[in-house]
């Protein structure tokens, strides 16, 4: 898959945090990884396994770090 305009996010610098944060949240949402940066609300019945959560957490970190 070739990178698209939507995947091109400026690097985080001292004066672009709010713009960077919004774009990164949208990128993570498109990849289904937004829950990894939001406080998890586990319930007793459908608790995801720790291994699955850690895997998705590392994927989200890879996206944020720029793969």
C-alpha positions as CSV (number, residue, x, y, z in Angstrom):
1,X,0.0,0.0,0.0
2,X,1.5,3.3,-1.0
3,X,1.4,6.2,1.5
4,X,-1.4,8.6,0.9
5,X,-1.7,12.3,1.8
6,X,-3.7,11.3,4.9
7,X,-0.7,9.2,6.2
8,X,1.6,12.2,5.8
9,X,1.7,13.8,9.2
10,X,4.2,16.5,10.2
11,X,6.6,15.6,12.9
12,X,5.7,16.8,16.4
13,X,7.6,20.0,17.3
14,X,7.1,22.6,19.9
15,X,4.4,24.6,18.2
16,X,2.2,22.0,16.4
17,X,1.0,19.7,19.2
18,X,-2.8,20.2,18.7
19,X,-2.6,19.8,15.0
20,X,-0.3,16.8,15.3
21,X,-2.5,15.2,18.0
22,X,-5.7,15.5,15.9
23,X,-4.0,14.1,12.8
24,X,-2.4,11.2,14.8
25,X,-5.8,10.4,16.4
26,X,-7.4,10.2,12.9
27,X,-4.6,8.0,11.6
28,X,-4.9,5.6,14.5
29,X,-8.7,5.6,14.1
30,X,-8.4,4.6,10.4
31,X,-6.1,1.7,11.5
32,X,-8.5,0.6,14.3
33,X,-5.9,1.5,16.9
34,X,-7.5,4.5,18.6
35,X,-8.6,2.5,21.7
36,X,-4.9,2.0,22.5
37,X,-4.5,5.6,23.4
38,X,-7.7,6.0,25.3
39,X,-8.1,4.9,28.9
40,X,-9.4,1.3,28.7
41,X,-12.7,0.5,30.3
42,X,-12.6,-3.2,30.7
43,X,-15.7,-5.0,31.9
44,X,-15.7,-8.4,33.6
45,X,-17.5,-10.2,30.7
46,X,-15.6,-9.1,27.6
47,X,-12.2,-8.4,28.9
48,X,-9.6,-8.6,26.1
49,X,-6.6,-10.7,26.7
50,X,-3.5,-9.0,27.8
51,X,-1.5,-10.4,24.9
52,X,-3.9,-9.0,22.3
53,X,-3.9,-5.6,24.0
54,X,-0.1,-5.5,24.1
55,X,0.1,-6.4,20.4
56,X,-2.3,-3.6,19.4
57,X,-0.4,-1.2,21.8
58,X,2.8,-2.0,20.0
59,X,1.1,-1.5,16.6
60,X,-0.2,2.0,17.7
61,X,3.3,2.9,19.0
62,X,4.7,1.9,15.6
63,X,2.2,4.2,13.8
64,X,3.1,7.1,16.2
65,X,6.8,6.5,15.8
66,X,6.5,6.4,12.0
67,X,6.8,2.7,11.4
